């Protein structure tokens, strides 16, 4: 007999989220799906992230809220700097006109990410309502873009949510080879410098696994995330000296 998941609860605006432990399990049609409905205002998003929950839905669907178990995370001390990419990063750090910026073009970054479908999904999940919602979070100082620039051109980047010292990765894009990976490496350096332990990657992908991300239990993720929530947020600015966290050499300064 096919597995029948429990009914999906509907969230009214302002209503508390159900416990993440009630999310559908791995044998269901949508593992990690917790609830639907609610709103995408900044308060609701913050309440969700603080409980290990995030929104993910496509055009024409209601707001869907997820909390997968296990959870994909990147321990920043386990970031894999493969030899070929290390050379790319060293060249980037030494080349005039190549730089990392934070929050100089958030709207451009999220718009670019919206044209890059998630693995396993035919269309974009960053629908206009999501763009508007994370724009509000950005203006509140709770969502940030890490950007790869070459000769004054935005060539790649990522955006994330940050509450205290808990960082939740959302999406990346590249217009040139390795540009998004360079932005992720910069975020890793930023996190290492500011004693931020992990970056939430939400879902398992082969690309993230190759970079050192791994799955942990949802309970452990929530525990580690909660420890970061109560810590003061760092200033979201990038200093080229941060590259020394991955490339310990005086030659990394630009």
C-alpha positions in Angstrom: 0.0 0.0 0.0 1.5 3.4 -1.0 2.7 5.6 1.9 0.1 8.2 2.9 1.7 11.3 4.5 -0.3 13.0 7.2 -2.4 16.0 6.1 -0.4 19.1 5.5 -1.3 21.8 8.1 -2.3 25.2 6.8 -0.6 28.2 8.4 -2.6 31.4 9.0 -0.7 34.7 8.8 1.0 35.3 12.1 0.4 31.8 13.4 3.2 29.9 15.0 5.0 27.2 13.0 4.4 23.6 14.0 7.4 21.8 15.4 10.0 20.9 12.7 9.7 17.3 13.9 6.3 17.1 12.3 7.8 17.6 8.8 7.2 14.7 6.3 9.7 12.0 6.5 12.0 10.5 3.9 9.5 8.0 2.6 6.9 10.7 1.8 6.4 12.3 -1.6 8.1 15.5 -0.3 10.6 14.8 2.5 11.0 17.8 4.8 7.7 19.5 3.9 6.2 20.9 7.1 3.4 23.3 6.4 1.9 25.7 3.8 0.5 29.2 3.9 1.3 32.1 6.1 3.2 35.1 4.8 6.6 36.1 3.6 7.0 39.2 5.8 10.3 39.7 7.6 8.9 38.7 11.0 7.6 35.4 9.6 10.8 34.6 7.8 12.9 35.3 10.9 10.6 33.1 13.0 11.0 30.3 10.5 14.8 30.5 10.2 15.1 30.5 14.0 13.3 27.2 14.1 15.3 25.6 11.2 12.5 26.2 8.7 12.7 27.9 5.2 10.3 28.6 2.3 10.6 27.0 -1.0 7.9 27.0 -3.7 7.3 27.6 -7.3 5.1 30.0 -9.2 1.4 29.1 -8.8 2.0 27.2 -5.5 1.1 28.4 -2.0 4.0 29.2 0.3 5.6 25.9 1.3 7.8 25.6 4.4 10.4 23.0 4.8 12.7 21.5 7.5 14.5 18.5 6.0 16.1 15.7 8.1 19.0 15.3 7.7 20.1 18.8 7.0 23.0 19.7 4.6 25.5 22.0 6.2 29.0 23.3 5.5 31.3 23.3 8.5 33.6 26.2 7.4 36.7 24.3 8.7 35.9 21.4 6.2 35.6 23.5 3.1 37.5 21.6 0.4 40.0 23.7 -1.5 40.8 21.5 -4.4 44.2 22.2 -6.1 42.8 23.5 -9.3 40.5 25.9 -7.6 43.2 26.9 -5.2 45.2 28.2 -8.2 42.1 30.0 -9.5 41.6 31.6 -6.1 45.2 32.6 -5.8 45.1 34.2 -9.3 41.9 36.0 -8.5 43.4 37.5 -5.3 46.5 38.7 -7.1 44.8 40.2 -10.2 44.0 43.9 -10.4 40.3 44.5 -10.9 39.2 41.3 -9.2 37.4 41.9 -5.9 34.8 40.6 -3.5 32.1 43.0 -2.4 29.3 42.4 0.2 25.9 44.0 -0.2 26.8 46.4 -3.0 24.3 44.8 -5.5 21.9 42.6 -3.5 19.0 43.1 -5.9 21.2 42.2 -8.9 22.4 39.1 -7.2 19.0 37.7 -6.2 17.6 38.6 -9.7 20.5 36.6 -11.3 20.0 33.7 -8.9 16.3 33.6 -9.9 17.3 32.6 -13.4 19.3 29.6 -12.0 17.0 26.7 -11.2 17.7 24.5 -8.1 18.9 21.0 -8.8 15.9 18.8 -9.7 13.6 21.6 -10.5 12.6 22.7 -14.0 11.8 26.3 -13.2 12.9 29.0 -10.8 11.9 28.8 -7.1 12.9 32.5 -6.5 9.5 33.9 -7.6 8.7 37.6 -7.4 7.2 37.3 -3.9 10.4 35.7 -2.7 12.5 38.5 -4.3 10.5 41.1 -2.6 10.6 39.3 0.8 14.3 38.8 0.8 14.8 42.4 -0.4 12.9 43.5 2.8 15.2 41.2 4.8 18.2 42.8 3.2 17.0 46.3 4.0 16.5 45.1 7.6 20.2 44.0 7.6 19.3 40.3 7.8 20.1 39.2 4.3 23.4 39.7 2.5 25.0 39.2 -0.9 28.6 38.1 -1.4 29.6 39.3 -4.9 32.4 38.4 -7.3 33.5 41.4 -9.4 36.0 41.6 -12.3 36.9 44.9 -13.9 33.7 46.5 -12.5 31.4 43.7 -13.7 29.4 41.5 -11.4 30.2 38.0 -12.6 28.9 35.8 -9.8 27.7 35.7 -6.3 25.4 34.3 -3.7 22.9 35.6 -1.1 22.2 34.4 2.4 20.3 35.1 5.5 22.2 35.9 8.7 20.7 36.0 12.2 23.4 36.7 14.8 26.2 34.2 13.9 23.9 31.7 12.2 24.2 31.9 8.4 21.7 30.3 6.0 22.9 30.0 2.4 20.1 30.5 -0.2 21.3 30.5 -3.8 24.3 31.2 -6.1 24.9 32.2 -9.7 27.8 32.4 -12.1 28.4 34.3 -15.3 32.0 33.1 -15.7 33.7 29.9 -14.6 34.1 29.5 -10.8 32.6 32.9 -10.0 30.0 31.6 -7.6 32.6 29.3 -6.0 34.9 32.2 -5.4 32.0 34.0 -3.7 31.4 30.9 -1.5 35.1 30.7 -0.7 34.9 34.4 0.4 31.9 33.7 2.6 33.8 30.8 4.1 36.8 33.1 4.9 34.4 35.7 6.3 32.8 33.1 8.6 36.2 31.7 9.7 37.4 35.2 10.6 34.3 35.9 12.6 34.1 32.5 14.3 30.9 31.5 12.5 30.9 27.7 12.6 28.7 26.6 9.8 26.7 27.6 6.7 23.3 26.1 6.2 23.1 24.6 2.8 19.5 23.2 3.2 19.5 20.3 0.7 22.1 17.8 -0.4 23.6 18.3 -3.9 26.7 16.7 -5.5 28.2 20.1 -6.0 28.0 21.0 -2.3 29.3 17.6 -1.2 32.3 18.1 -3.4 33.0 21.4 -1.6 32.9 19.7 1.8 29.3 20.0 2.9 27.7 17.1 4.7 24.4 16.0 6.2 23.8 16.1 9.9 20.6 15.4 11.9 18.0 18.1 12.1 18.2 18.1 15.9 22.0 18.7 15.7 21.6 21.4 13.1 19.0 23.2 15.3 21.2 22.9 18.3 24.2 24.4 16.5 22.1 27.1 14.9 20.6 28.1 18.2 24.1 28.7 19.6 24.8 31.2 16.8 21.5 33.0 17.1 22.4 34.4 20.5 25.7 35.8 19.4 26.2 39.4 18.2 26.2 39.7 14.4 29.5 40.7 12.8 29.8 43.7 10.4 29.1 42.4 7.0 32.1 43.8 5.2 34.8 41.9 3.3 38.5 42.6 3.9 41.0 41.1 1.5 43.0 40.0 4.5 40.2 37.4 5.1 41.6 35.4 2.2 44.4 34.3 4.6 41.9 32.0 6.3 42.2 29.8 3.1 45.3 31.1 1.5 47.8 31.8 4.4 50.2 34.0 2.3 51.0 37.7 2.2 50.5 37.4 -1.6 46.7 37.2 -1.2 46.2 40.9 -0.5 44.7 42.9 -3.4 
